[in-house]
Amino acid sequence: MIDPKYLLTDEQMRDYLTRGFLVLKTDLPRSVHEHIYQRTSEVFDKEGNPGNNILPRVPELQQVFADPTLRGALTSVLGPDHIMHSHRHCHVNRGPGEGGGVHKDSYWGYQRVRNHRTRWAMLFYYPQDCPEPIGPTGVVPGSHTYEKKESWEPLASVLPCVGEAGTVVLVHFDIWHRACPNLMDKTRFMMKFQFTRMSEPTTPTWNNTSAAWPGGNGAGDRHRGMWTKLWNWHRGEPFAVTSATALPAPETLRQLRDGDPEQRMAAADNLGVTSASDEVLSALREALRDEAEPVRLNAAYALAAIGTPALEILLDCLDDDMEPARLSAAYGLSAMGPEAEPSLVRACRDKSESRRGFAAFALGELGAAVSARGAAAVASLTEDSAEFVRRNAADALGTIPSRSRKVIPALTRLLADESAQVRFDAAYALARHGRAARPATDALVAALGDDNRYVRNHTIEALKRIGTPQATAALFDFLEVSRWCPITTKETTF
């Protein structure tokens, strides 16, 4: 149990949600970080980059991730039962050098619908002092909700995350980032570790004192509708209703149609708390197809806040000929809540692949509020001919553990899917169901032999969380064959 003093404050949580990162500092003595740097250098010199094996090759790293400051921050954003993901990497920035390009991390080369809700986070750890000249990792504040680089470029620039040895940056998985130029004749190491949420929030897991979205840091004013929804989700109230005010001023509608991007973005956001007149709905429908992604996002969340009167607009847009508009509509439907469920269930039977896939995504966002009918609709999509649909169905079934009886057989089938991404999504979804996934044990044991490392690793986590004697015995049998000795090298083979 983490000491509450290490949990984030409302202000820190707000900053993480809006800016996508927090800079933290461990309490470990400097000597620990110096040893990690030295040991990492030796491994690289003798063996090259160990990739996912960086933790067993430098086991002192476990002290870093056991630090209460980091555990408290991870608990705050991912819940108390979060886990360390099996993918980890040591990024090297040798000086002098130009650094790297700005990018989002992919899910190991695969595509998926990126989620604004905090289910996936990373820690960037520096074992050496990291001033700006040595090429720290740079992040783009507030960029984690944007798919395209062009969406944040007018709003923000790369911010180098500097700090002493032992500094750790907690980031949303989808943040845009880069290795900054290293101007020094010294190697900069950055250890990237991933962590994932294993259960949906039912109550605040940080030192929360404000039920209302606090706003107020600049970035938090840019997407108030979206941030309010995310704040409520983290508090365990994902579908809290925002009360509408009077009709919007004519100036707001004019700005949404004719203003510059900043004005259109603000106008779309403001319309989410107005009465749902035909004029408002028409303007927001057009804004879903705006050339600027921040405007589209605000329009989608504004329509979600309006609720039932906006439902058909979002549904119609799920197979719009403009691909980014389809994604924005999916975000809006995912935020709308149970009132969208009957329409989403019908969309699961639609002839359009886009409608079926995004409907699965949105139904998964209902979490514990999904009905048996909704869960069954998503489960039926595990036999869909389109990988995009099956992939979204696998992800969605992992977020509705209240319907395990319908969900587990469907996920079990996906463990044999032809797509590696579908298989590892299915294994991870089963892990989220914990002991309720016991009927999948035999299929999970078979999946330990999968030729994809992440299918295997997600399967290990699922069997661990099932925790029955059969599951535990299978894990020990697997360990006997696959265990790796971290102190064996080419110089000391026995």
N, C-alpha and C positions, 0 to 999 in steps of 0.2 A: 504494500500500500504506500503510495507516494505521499510525502509530507505536503499538505496543501500550500505551504509557503513557496513551493517550487512551481506551482501551477501559474499559468499566465493570468494577467489582469485583463479587465475589459478593454483597456486601451491597447494592450499588446495583441489581444485577439482581433480587435478591429483592424489593427495595422497589418496583421497576417492576412486577414481576409481580403483587404483592399489592395495591399501592396504586394502580397504573395511571398513575403519573406520576413524573417527576423534574424538579427545577428545576436548570437549568444556566446557565452564564455564558460568553459568548464572550470571546476574548482580543483582540478588535478595540479600537482606541482609541475614546474617547468621541466624537471628532469624526465618525467614520463614522456612528454612530447619530444624531447631531444632524443630519447631512446627510440621512439617510434620512427623518427626521421632517419636515424642512423640505420636501424634495422631495415627500413624500406629501401634505403639506398643500396644496402648490401644485396638484397633480393633482386633489385633491378639490375645491378652490375653483373650478378652471377647467372640469373635466370631469365631476365626480361620481365615484362609486366605479368603478374600472376592472375590478372583478371578477377574472376569471381573468387579465387582462392586467396585474395589479399588478407582476409581475416585469419585463416589458419596459418598463413605464412608470417603474419605479424599479429599474434594473438593478444598483444598488449592493447590493441585497438578496442578490445571488449571493455577495458576500463573506461574508455572515452564514452562509449554508448551506454554504460551503466551509470554515468554521472547523473545525479539527481536533477540538475538543471535541465539536461536534455530530456530525461525521462518525464519530467514535469511538463515540458513544452510539447512533447509528442503526445502525452496523455491528454493535454488540453485540446489539441487539434484533431487527434485520431481516436480518442477514447482509451480507457484503461486496458483494453485487451488487444491493443495494436501489436503487430509483429514486425520483425525485421525480414525484409524480402531477401530472397537468395541471390538476387543480382546486386553486385557491388563492384566498384572499380576505383583504382587509383589513377587519377589524371595527372599527367606530368607536363610541366611547362618549363622547358629548358631555356636558359638565357644565354645570350640575347636572342630574342625571337619576337615574332609579330603576334603571337597568341592565336586564337581561333575565331571562327565566324559565329555570329549570333544565331542561335537555334533553340528549338524546343527538343527535349528528349522524346524519342519514339518509344513505343512499347516493344523493344527489341526488333525493330524493323517492321512491325505489323501496324495496322490501322485499327482504330476504335473510336467511338464517340467520346471525346474528352468531356470530363464532368467538372462543373464548377464546384460541386460539393466536395468537401475535403475527405477523400477516401485514400489518397496516395500522397505521400510527401517524401522529401529527400533531405538528408543532412550532408552539408559540405564541410569537411573538417580539415583544418590546416595544422600540421605538426610543427611548422616553423613559423617565425614571424612573417607576416604577409602585408608589408606596406605596398602602396600602389606601384612602385618601380619594379617589384618582383613578379608582377602579373597575376594578381588575385583573380578569382572568378568574379565576373561582373554580371549583374542581373538588371533586368528592365522592370522597375517598380510598376505594378499594376498590369503587367502584360499577360498574366496567367489565364485570363479569360478570353484572350484573342487568338484566333486561329492563324491570322495572317500578320506578317511583319509590318505591312503597310498600315495596319490598324493602330499600332502604338507609336509609330515613328513621329507623328505630329504632336504626340502627347508627352513623351518621355524619352530618355536616353539611357545608355548603359551606365550603371552605378557600380564602381569597383567595391567589393565587400572586403575591407581591410581589417586587420586585427593582429594581435599578438599570437604567438604559438598557443594552441588550445582554443582558438576561436572556431566556432561552428555556426554555419548559416543554415537555418531551417527554411526550406523553400517548398512551395506548391510544386507538384511534379510538372505542371504544364508551363512554368515560367520560362520566358525567353532569357537566355544567358549565353555567356561566352568566356573563354580564357582571355584576359587582358594581356597586352604586350608585356613581355618580361625584358626589362632593360638592364638587368643585372647579370653578372657572371655566376649565377647560382641556380640550382634546380628548385623549382617550387612544386611540392606535392599537394594534391587535394584529394582526400578520400571521399568518394560519393557512396553513400549507403541509402537504401530505400526502405520505407516503412509503410505499412498499409493498415487501414481500418478493417476490423473484423466484425463489427456490429454497428447498426444504425444508432444514432444518438437518441436517447429517451429523456435525457436531462443534461444540463450544462456540466461539462467536465473540466472547466477552468474556474477561476475565482470570479464568478459572474454575479454582479450586483444589479445590472440594468436589464430589465425585460425588453425595453425598447432599443432599437438600433441606435448606438450612440452618435454615429457620424462624426464629422468635425475635423478630419485630418487632410482635407483637400481631395485626396484620392477617393475618400469615402463619399464625397458629394457627386462624383461623376456618374455613379450607377446606384443611386439610393434604392431603387426598387429591387435590383438584384441583391445588393448587400443586405437589405432587410430580410429577404427570403432566406439567404444563407445564414444570417444570424439566428433567425427563428428555427431553421433546421438544426443547427448546432445546439440549440436550447431544447430540442425534442418537440418543437411545435412547428413542423414544416409547413403547415397549411393555415397558420394564423391569418385572420382576415384583416386587411387594411381598410379602414373606413373611407368612403368617398366623400369628397367635398362638393362644392357647388360646380356648376358648369365652368369649363375653362375659359379664360379670357381669349377673345379672338386673336390677340397677339401671339398666344402660344401655338395655335393652329397654323398661323401664318409662318412662324419661325420653323415649325416642323416641315413645312413644304418648301420654303424658300430661303431659310437661314443658312449660315455656314455650318460646318460639321459640329462645332461646339454648341451652337444654338439648337440645331436639330436634335443633338443628343440630350440636351437639357429639356427641350420641349417634350420629347418622347417619354422621358423619365417622369415629368410632371403630370402627364396625362394618365398615368396609372392610378392616381388618387382623385380623379375627377369622375363625374357621372358619365355613364356610357351612352352618350348620344350617338345617333347615326353618323354625325359629322366626325366625332372623335374616333369611332371605330373605323370609318373609311380612311382617315388620316393615318392611323396606326397600321392598317392593312398595307398601305403604300410604303410605310416606313420599314416594314419587314423586308422590303426589296431595296432598301437604301444602299448606295454604293459603299457607305462607311459602316464597317462592322460594329463599332460602338453604338451607332444609332439603331441598327437592327436588334442588338441585344436589349437595349432599353425599350424598344417597341415590344419585343417578345415578353419581357417581364411586366410591362404595363398591361398588355392584354391578359396575362395570367392573373394580375391583380384585379382586373375588371371582372373576370370569371365567366359565367355561363354566356352572357351576351357576346363574348369574344371567342367562344369555343369553335364555331364553324370557321372563323377566319384562320385560326391556327391549324385546324385539320385540313382545310383546303390547301394550305401552303406546304404540307408535308411532301407533296410531289411537284412542287413548283419547278419550272424550267430553270430557275436560278438556284444552283446547289447551295450557296450560303444561306439563302432564305429558308430552305428546308431545315437546315440545322438550327437556325434561330427559332423556327416554329417548334421544333422538338424541345428546345430549352423552355419555351413558354408553356407547352403542355406538361412538361415534367414538373413545373412549378405550380400549375393550376390546382392539382390535388384531386380528391375523389370525384368531384363533379365531372371530370373529364373521362372517368373510367369507362362508362358504357360505350362512349364513342370510340375510345381506344381499343376496346375489345372487338368492336366491329371492324376497326381498321386492321386488326390482325388477320382478317380474312380477305383483305382487299387484294386485287390483282396487282397493285403497284408494290414492287419490292421496297421502294423507299418508305411507303406508308407502313408496311408490315414491320420493317426494321426499326423505324423511329417510334412506332407504337409500342414495340417491346421495350425500347429504352425508357419511354415515359411511364409505362406501367411499372417497371422496376423501381422508379423513383417514388412510387406510392409507399414502398416499404411495408410496414406493419399494417397500413391502412388498406392494402389491396384485398379484394374479395376473393373467394374461392373461384369465382368465374374469371376474374382477371388473371389469377395465377394459372388457371387451366388454359387460358388463351395464350399466355406466353409459353407455357410448356408445350403446347401444340406446335409452336414454331421451331422447336428443336429438330423437327423433321422437314423443315423448309428446304427447298432446292437452292436457295441463295445463301452463300456464306455470310454476307452482311447481316442477314436476318438471324441466322443461327448464332453468330457472334454476339449480337445484341441480346438475344434471348438468354444465352449463357450468363452474360454479365447481369442481366435483370434478375434472373432466378437466384442469384447470390444475395440479393438485397431484400428478399421477401421470405425470411425464415419462418414466419408465422404460418406458411402454407407448405411445410416440408413434405407432407404426405403426397401432394401433387407434384412437387418440385423435384424430389430426389430421383425418382425413376427417369425423368426427362434428362437431368444432368448426367445420370449414369450412362444413358445412351450416347451422350456427347463425348464421353471419354474415348470412344472409338471413332470419332469423326475424322474425316480425311484431312481437315485443316488443323495444323498444329496450334494455331491461336485459339480456335474453338476448344480444342482439348485442354489447353492450360487454363483457359477461362473457366471451363467446366470444373476442372479440379480445384481451382481456387474458390469457385462458388460453393462447392461441396465443403471446403474447409470452413467457410463462413457459417455453414449450418451445424458445425460441431457434432455432438453426439447424435443428433437427428439424422446424420448422414450414414448411420450404421448399415442400412441396407445396401449401400454402394461399396461395402468393404471389399468384396471379391474383385469388382471391377477396378477399384483403386490399387489393389495389390498387383493386378495385371499391368496397370499403367506405370508401375515402378520400372518396367522395362522399356518404356517409351524412348524413342531416339531423340526426343527434344528435351533438353536439360530442364526447361521450366515446367514442362508437364510433370517430369519426375519430382522436381522440387515442390511444386504445388501439391502433388499427390502426397508427399511426405508430410506436409503440413496438415492435410486433410486427415490422414491416418492418425497423426499425433493428437489432433483435436477430438477424433472419435474416441480414442483412448480405451477401447475394449481389449481384452487379452489377445484376441485374434489380430487386431490392428497393431498392437504393440509388438507381438511376436513377428509379424511381417516386417516391421521397421527394423528390428534387430537382425533378422535374416538379411535384409538389404544392406545393413551396415557392415555385416561380416564380409560381404563381397566388395562393397564400394568404398569402404573407409580409406582415407588417404592420410599418410603420415606427414605432418608438416615439418618434421625435423630431418627427414630423409632428403639428401641432395646428391648431386653427381659425385661430390667429394666423400660423402658418408652414406653409402648405399645399404649398409647393415651395421 
